[in-house]
Amino acid sequence: MSQVILAVDPGRRKFGYAVLEKDENERRVSVLRKGVAPAEEVEQVVREICTGFSVAAVVVGDKTGSREMLARVGAALHGQATVVQRIDEAYSTMEGRRRYLLEHRRGWRRLLPLGLQVPPEPYDDYVAVVLGERFFAQMSPLVQGWRRHKGVEDGNE
């Protein structure tokens, strides 16, 4: 059994998005798709992703541009039974930046400390991955509590 979500790192000019899947059996989160797009294209991107994947929830960061992004995501999901939820964005940009720099650490960049490096391109998609992972981490205790309440064993639904 797996759960697929769309995580969005909102912004005024651009936004990062990531489609994540959590496999309950292996307890592993994998990134199915990620990217950065102009803020004007949010409805198109959300519709395209929800058409290609069976998205159970959309998670939107709660800082810059989140109100407008929530409204636009809600409009794009009109008529679908997908949950839209805000999530705390505290320090997610720093974590996304660190992940980007670690993944792109080649050549002379390996010698320079991460704190002195500046990413050459937007890394909002890495931030969206962090937000999605936070969502899954928050949901874990809820799912475990539900399973105990219903008497469901792990992996035997």
C-alpha positions, 0 to 999 in steps of 0.5 A, spaced: 500 500 500 502 506 498 500 514 498 502 519 493 502 526 495 503 533 491 508 538 495 508 545 493 513 550 496 509 557 494 512 563 492 510 570 488 514 569 482 515 561 482 514 555 485 517 548 487 513 542 486 514 534 488 510 528 487 512 523 493 510 516 494 510 513 501 510 505 501 507 503 507 510 496 507 518 498 506 516 505 510 520 509 504 519 515 501 521 516 494 520 522 489 516 520 483 517 527 479 519 534 481 520 541 478 520 549 478 515 553 474 513 560 474 507 561 479 502 563 473 502 555 471 500 553 478 493 550 475 496 547 469 501 543 473 497 541 479 492 538 473 497 535 469 500 531 476 493 529 478 491 527 471 498 522 471 498 520 479 493 518 484 494 524 488 491 523 495 493 530 498 496 536 496 501 539 501 502 547 501 508 551 505 505 556 509 510 562 508 511 567 502 505 566 497 501 561 501 494 564 501 494 565 494 497 558 492 492 555 496 486 558 493 489 557 486 491 549 488 484 549 490 481 552 484 485 547 480 482 541 484 475 543 483 471 537 483 476 532 486 476 529 492 483 531 494 485 533 501 489 540 501 493 542 507 498 547 509 504 545 513 510 549 517 515 551 512 520 553 518 527 552 515 525 548 509 529 553 505 535 551 508 534 544 508 532 544 501 539 548 499 543 543 503 540 537 499 541 541 492 548 543 494 550 536 496 547 533 490 550 537 485 557 537 489 562 536 483 569 538 481 571 544 485 565 545 489 567 539 493 573 543 496 568 549 498 564 549 504 557 548 503 555 555 507 560 559 502 556 556 495 550 559 492 546 554 487 546 557 480 539 555 479 532 555 483 532 549 488 524 550 490 523 543 488 528 540 493 524 544 498 518 541 496 521 534 497 522 537 504 515 539 505 512 532 503 517 528 507 515 533 513 507 531 511 509 524 511 512 524 518 506 528 521 501 523 518 505 517 521 503 517 528 496 518 526 496 512 521 499 508 527 493 510 531 488 509 526 491 502 525 491 500 533 484 503 533 481 499 528 485 493 530 489 493 523 496 489 523 502 493 519 501 491 512 495 487 513 489 491 511 
